[in-house]
Amino acid sequence: MKQAPTPNCQLEKDASPFARECLWRIEPTKPLRILDVPCGFGRHSAWLASIGHEIIAIDIDPERVAATKKAVAKVHSVRCIVADAEKPLPVRVSTFDLAIVVHYYEPTIFENVARALKPGGHLIFETFGAQGYNWRSLPEIGLTTKLLEPHFDCLSFQERKCGPKNANAVVHALATRSKGVAACK
């Protein structure tokens, strides 16, 4: 893919290393239509737009959406929407090439994102890293694979046990929207 004439190296450094690795692995040959949900403060939206992709950034928090708008103010290929990622997303079905879900976990996100992705579209999914007590909000071991399987074929899947009983998991996954059931292991 042709990059913007002057890519912002700081924006790339601010993005999740796993998300950067996944994008390099996908190797897009043209600009992608990308869904960033929830977008938080816009670090991934800004980075991806700076290298030529078209972004729809969604978050439930109006302050975070405002921060994303500020982060991408000089980029015209980002549209920001206030919406709840745990409900059907306010986007057309099967229109995105890539969805990025970083530092967020809610079981309904997989089905909602799958509806938005084109068949063969990619999902980059990364939970937060179990620092402090946030392990309590992470999925149970094995649950993410069950939630992905009806919608996605996994290209890469890593699950690291965490929490006092090692019952929860930090998860990193790169998957493609499938037409049928596929295993993520």
C-alpha positions in Angstrom: 0.0 0.0 0.0 1.2 3.5 -0.7 1.9 5.4 2.5 1.2 9.0 3.1 4.1 11.2 1.9 5.2 12.1 5.4 4.0 9.3 7.8 4.1 10.4 11.5 6.5 8.0 13.2 5.3 9.1 16.6 1.7 8.0 15.7 3.1 4.6 14.8 5.0 4.3 18.0 1.9 5.2 20.0 -0.1 2.3 18.4 -0.2 -1.1 20.0 2.9 -3.2 18.9 0.5 -6.2 18.3 -1.7 -4.0 16.1 1.3 -2.8 14.1 2.6 -6.4 13.7 -0.9 -7.6 12.5 -1.1 -4.8 9.9 2.3 -5.7 8.6 1.2 -9.3 8.4 -1.9 -8.4 6.5 0.2 -6.4 4.0 -2.6 -4.3 2.5 -2.0 -3.4 -1.2 -4.5 -0.6 -1.1 -6.1 1.7 1.5 -8.5 -0.2 3.8 -11.8 0.8 5.3 -11.2 0.3 9.0 -13.5 0.2 12.0 -11.8 1.3 15.3 -14.1 0.3 18.1 -13.9 1.4 20.8 -11.6 4.1 19.6 -10.7 5.5 23.0 -8.6 8.6 22.5 -7.8 7.9 18.9 -4.3 6.6 18.9 -5.0 3.8 16.4 -7.4 5.9 14.3 -4.7 8.7 13.9 -2.0 6.2 13.1 -4.0 4.2 10.5 -5.4 7.4 8.9 -1.8 8.9 8.7 -0.8 6.0 6.4 -3.7 6.4 4.1 -6.6 4.3 5.5 -10.2 5.4 5.8 -11.4 5.1 9.4 -14.7 5.0 11.3 -13.9 5.5 15.0 -16.6 4.6 17.5 -16.7 5.0 21.3 -19.5 5.3 23.8 -17.8 8.2 25.6 -18.4 11.6 24.0 -15.2 13.0 25.6 -13.1 10.2 24.0 -14.8 10.8 20.6 -14.0 14.5 21.0 -10.3 13.6 21.8 -10.2 11.3 18.7 -11.6 14.1 16.6 -8.8 16.3 17.9 -6.2 13.6 17.3 -7.3 13.2 13.7 -8.1 16.9 13.0 -5.6 17.1 10.1 -6.8 13.8 8.5 -9.9 13.9 6.4 -10.4 10.1 6.2 -11.7 9.7 9.8 -15.4 9.8 10.8 -16.1 9.7 14.5 -19.3 8.3 16.0 -20.6 8.2 19.6 -22.2 4.7 20.0 -22.2 1.7 22.3 -19.9 -1.2 21.1 -22.0 -3.6 23.1 -25.1 -3.0 20.8 -25.4 -3.4 17.0 -23.0 -0.8 15.5 -24.4 2.1 13.5 -22.6 1.1 10.3 -23.5 -0.8 7.2 -23.2 -4.5 7.2 -20.2 -6.0 5.4 -18.5 -2.8 4.6 -15.1 -2.9 6.4 -11.9 -4.5 5.4 -10.4 -4.5 9.0 -11.7 -4.0 12.5 -9.4 -3.1 15.4 -10.4 -3.8 19.0 -7.7 -2.9 21.4 -7.8 -2.9 25.2 -11.4 -3.8 25.3 -13.4 -6.9 26.1 -17.1 -7.6 26.0 -18.5 -10.8 24.6 -20.9 -9.1 22.2 -18.1 -7.2 20.4 -17.3 -10.2 18.2 -20.7 -10.6 16.7 -21.1 -6.8 16.3 -17.7 -6.5 14.5 -18.4 -9.6 12.4 -21.5 -7.9 11.0 -19.5 -4.9 10.0 -16.7 -6.8 8.3 -16.7 -8.0 4.7 -16.3 -11.8 4.3 -12.5 -12.2 4.5 -12.1 -8.9 6.4 -9.6 -9.0 9.3 -10.1 -8.5 13.0 -7.2 -7.4 15.2 -8.2 -8.1 18.8 -6.2 -7.4 21.9 -7.3 -7.3 25.6 -5.4 -5.1 28.1 -2.5 -6.8 29.8 -3.8 -7.7 33.3 -2.0 -5.0 35.2 -3.3 -4.3 38.7 -6.8 -5.6 39.2 -8.0 -5.3 35.5 -7.6 -9.1 35.2 -11.1 -9.2 36.7 -12.6 -7.8 33.5 -10.7 -10.2 31.2 -12.3 -13.3 29.6 -12.1 -16.7 31.2 -9.5 -19.1 29.7 -11.0 -20.5 26.5 -14.0 -18.2 26.2 -12.6 -16.0 23.5 -12.1 -18.9 21.1 -15.8 -19.9 21.7 -16.9 -16.3 20.9 -14.7 -16.0 17.8 -15.5 -19.4 16.3 -19.0 -18.7 14.9 -17.6 -15.7 12.9 -13.9 -15.9 12.3 -11.0 -18.1 11.2 -7.9 -17.4 13.3 -4.6 -16.6 11.7 -2.9 -16.0 15.1 -4.2 -16.6 18.6 -2.4 -16.2 21.9 -3.9 -16.6 25.3 -1.9 -16.0 28.5 -3.4 -17.0 31.9 -3.7 -14.4 34.5 -5.4 -13.6 37.8 -4.9 -15.2 41.2 -6.4 -18.6 40.0 -5.0 -18.3 36.4 -8.7 -18.5 35.3 -8.7 -15.4 33.1 -6.7 -14.6 30.0 -4.8 -11.8 28.2 -5.7 -12.4 24.5 -4.1 -11.4 21.2 -5.9 -12.5 18.0 -5.7 -11.9 14.3 -8.6 -13.4 12.5 -10.5 -13.2 9.3 -14.3 -13.1 9.0 -15.3 -16.5 7.8 -18.3 -17.9 6.0 -18.6 -20.8 8.5 -17.3 -22.1 11.7 -13.6 -22.2 12.2 -11.3 -23.0 15.1 -9.2 -20.4 17.0 -6.5 -22.2 19.0 
